[in-house]
């Protein structure tokens, strides 16, 4: 959505500046439009390839543009956010790792880091992640 608004503004600004309503396709504008459209297209296509892997002691977030490993002992709270709240999405721009805007899971960590993820099956993801955290924190693990 933000990408589409950005593109609309990028198209309208030259139109507003030109008193006759003309848009002159200069070589630098053609190049700039091409780079922006390719970057946005790549971002949109790759957004659907986000993977969340729960391994012993670690939650791995794998996306083409972002890779993060979150230790399970750093996770304080995980919860399912129902619906697609725009207020939630606006406040998470730096650590959104989403391929959808519904079925979101919020992860709070000890160091103040917060992540917003969108697994395919949020309820199943929550139960598997909670079980992995409990198993990792058991006394038999050596902590």
Residue pairs with C-beta under 8 A, 6 or more apart in sequence:
3 40
3 43
3 44
6 40
7 36
7 37
7 40
10 33
10 36
11 23
14 23
14 24
14 29
15 21
15 23
18 24
43 65
46 63
46 64
46 65
47 63
47 98
47 99
48 99
49 63
49 64
49 99
50 61
50 62
50 63
50 97
50 98
50 99
50 117
50 118
51 60
51 61
51 62
51 63
52 59
52 60
52 61
52 62
52 117
52 119
52 125
53 59
53 60
53 62
54 60
54 128
54 129
54 132
56 132
56 136
57 71
57 72
57 73
57 136
58 69
58 70
58 71
58 72
59 69
59 70
59 71
59 72
59 75
59 107
59 129
59 132
60 67
60 68
60 69
60 70
61 67
61 68
61 69
61 70
61 97
61 115
61 117
63 97
66 97
68 97
68 115
70 107
70 109
70 113
70 115
72 132
72 133
72 136
72 137
73 133
73 136
73 137
73 143
74 109
74 110
74 111
74 113
75 107
75 108
75 109
75 110
75 129
75 133
76 108
76 109
76 110
77 106
77 107
77 108
78 105
78 106
78 107
78 108
78 126
78 129
78 130
79 105
79 106
79 126
80 103
80 104
80 105
80 122
80 123
80 126
81 88
81 104
81 105
81 106
81 116
83 102
84 101
84 102
84 104
88 104
88 106
88 116
89 96
89 101
89 116
92 114
92 116
95 113
95 114
95 115
95 116
96 116
97 115
97 116
97 117
97 118
98 104
98 116
98 117
98 118
99 118
100 118
101 118
102 118
103 118
103 119
103 121
103 122
104 116
104 117
104 118
104 122
105 116
105 117
105 118
105 119
105 122
105 125
105 126
106 114
106 115
106 116
107 114
107 115
107 116
107 117
108 114
109 115
119 125
135 141
137 143
